[in-house]
Amino acid sequence: MNVPGLQLARVSKIFGSSVAVDRLDLDIAEGEFISLLGPSGCGKTTTLMMVAGFEDVSEGSIRIRGRHVENLAPEHRRIGMMFQAYALFPHMNVAANVGYGLKMRGVAKVEREARVKRALAMVHMEAFADRSPRSLSGGQQQRIALARALVVEPDILLLDEPFSALDRELREELQHEVRRLQQELGITTVFVTHDQEEALLMSDRVAVMCAGRVEQCAAPAELYARPATPFVARFIGRGTLTEAAVLEAGANHCRLSCLGREVQVPRPLPVAAQKTANVFFRPEDATLRTSPEGAGAGLSFEARLEAVYFHGASSLAELAIIPSGERAFVDCTALSRHAALTTGETFTVDVPADRIHLVPLKP
Ligand SMILES: Nc1ncnc2c1ncn2[C@@H]1O[C@H](COP(=O)(O)OP(=O)(O)OP(=O)(O)O)[C@@H](O)[C@H]1O
């Protein structure tokens, strides 16, 4: 049987009267890269700090490669860490910084030097071994911090917003580099970020957190296509979420009344015997037209154009659904190329029935 790289079972963290992490369950496979993603204050860093041992758990258990670590000091957990602040020792040169953890573990000098050299080579910084960290750029310092985390050959790598102080280009370069190394080494990794693009780009799976709990943990494409809760639907990417009344619930379809129109969706309700359902669709699954005539089969409604966001390769329309005023987002790349889209004007939005995803109601 495969032992998971990291297991959190009903882990809670309570600070005084406030619950920062609330009975969190997470199983991370050996060699997997998982991101903890969520809004500020949802408990991402606290979760990581409990895994690292810098915060005690209030309740629950944490196992690294099957080994309980709740009562182990951080230095005995076999973890490597990298933070937003590089936290390099300014009075030591790069090689000494990278080798520090090995020295503390009593690794002999010859072996230490060989391992430091290997770790610096991994991050393409061999030529900088004798330099002072102060003489390095932010990106170079972060590479050294990564070498320092990896040199101890940890069981898991914990990364807390390690790129957030870097400019876009460097950030992308390091995202790529970290992912390459992580895959080459096959090291189980937990990555904290509030940047969803970064999380979707880098991870095998993303755990979306809200108020101390994991709302959904899934592969990036799954999260995007099939958000499991209204929070995830709103948080990941752009989308339109609206309620519908259930008229009929079949084994392979359901009939809904949504935005003043009946629509038959070719899938069952996510939870049986609901009276209402959450209808959800992505901007690229809907189309916008100027004429109100000739609705196709599917969902169709009128909305007022509020804004057009030009992204270069694509354009996104933000609309207010008439009459409720709920937000709708529709890709308008094609339409905007041959028609002037004037804000304040009314458009018809069409969504084919098979592009409608039904998000479970909040339990
Ligand atoms: N040492 C502490 N004492 C009291 N409350 C704390 C402490 N550390 C964190 N908290 C609270 O716990 C909650 C979760 O904080 P945490 O830093 O884990 O969130 P986060 O998701 O990492 O947020 P951010 O993205 O802003 O870093 C917050 O409400 C925070 O105020």
The ligand as an SDF file (V2000), in Angstrom:
LIG
                    3D

 31 33  0  0  0  0  0  0  0  0999 V2000
   -0.5710   34.0410   16.0470 N   0  0  0  0  0  0  0  0  0  0  0  0
   -1.8500   34.3230   15.8320 C   0  0  0  0  0  0  0  0  0  0  0  0
   -2.6430   34.7560   16.8260 N   0  0  0  0  0  0  0  0  0  0  0  0
   -3.9600   35.0090   16.6240 C   0  0  0  0  0  0  0  0  0  0  0  0
   -4.5840   34.8610   15.4310 N   0  0  0  0  0  0  0  0  0  0  0  0
   -3.8460   34.4320   14.4030 C   0  0  0  0  0  0  0  0  0  0  0  0
   -2.4490   34.1410   14.5370 C   0  0  0  0  0  0  0  0  0  0  0  0
   -1.9830   33.7100   13.3290 N   0  0  0  0  0  0  0  0  0  0  0  0
   -3.0460   33.7630   12.4880 C   0  0  0  0  0  0  0  0  0  0  0  0
   -4.1530   34.1790   13.1220 N   0  0  0  0  0  0  0  0  0  0  0  0
   -5.5120   34.3170   12.5280 C   0  0  0  0  0  0  0  0  0  0  0  0
   -5.8550   33.0940   11.9260 O   0  0  0  0  0  0  0  0  0  0  0  0
   -6.5580   33.3060   10.7060 C   0  0  0  0  0  0  0  0  0  0  0  0
   -5.8390   32.6200    9.5620 C   0  0  0  0  0  0  0  0  0  0  0  0
   -4.6040   33.2740    9.3050 O   0  0  0  0  0  0  0  0  0  0  0  0
   -3.5620   32.7720    8.2200 P   0  0  0  0  0  0  0  0  0  0  0  0
   -2.3670   33.6730    8.2910 O   0  0  0  0  0  0  0  0  0  0  0  0
   -3.3450   31.3340    8.3540 O   0  0  0  0  0  0  0  0  0  0  0  0
   -4.3590   33.0760    6.8760 O   0  0  0  0  0  0  0  0  0  0  0  0
   -3.8410   33.0660    5.3890 P   0  0  0  0  0  0  0  0  0  0  0  0
   -4.8870   32.3750    4.6130 O   0  0  0  0  0  0  0  0  0  0  0  0
   -2.4630   32.5330    5.3190 O   0  0  0  0  0  0  0  0  0  0  0  0
   -3.8620   34.6090    5.0490 O   0  0  0  0  0  0  0  0  0  0  0  0
   -2.8450   35.5070    4.1890 P   0  0  0  0  0  0  0  0  0  0  0  0
   -3.0370   35.1090    2.7520 O   0  0  0  0  0  0  0  0  0  0  0  0
   -3.3030   36.8990    4.4660 O   0  0  0  0  0  0  0  0  0  0  0  0
   -1.4710   35.2160    4.7080 O   0  0  0  0  0  0  0  0  0  0  0  0
   -6.6560   34.8200   10.5380 C   0  0  0  0  0  0  0  0  0  0  0  0
   -7.9110   35.2270   11.0130 O   0  0  0  0  0  0  0  0  0  0  0  0
   -5.5480   35.3370   11.4020 C   0  0  0  0  0  0  0  0  0  0  0  0
   -5.8490   36.6360   11.8840 O   0  0  0  0  0  0  0  0  0  0  0  0
  1  2  1  0
  2  3  1  0
  2  7  2  0
  3  4  2  0
  4  5  1  0
  5  6  2  0
  6  7  1  0
  6 10  1  0
  7  8  1  0
  8  9  2  0
  9 10  1  0
 10 11  1  0
 11 12  1  0
 11 30  1  0
 12 13  1  0
 13 14  1  0
 13 28  1  0
 14 15  1  0
 15 16  1  0
 16 17  2  0
 16 18  1  0
 16 19  1  0
 19 20  1  0
 20 21  2  0
 20 22  1  0
 20 23  1  0
 23 24  1  0
 24 25  2  0
 24 26  1  0
 24 27  1  0
 28 29  1  0
 28 30  1  0
 30 31  1  0
M  END
$$$$
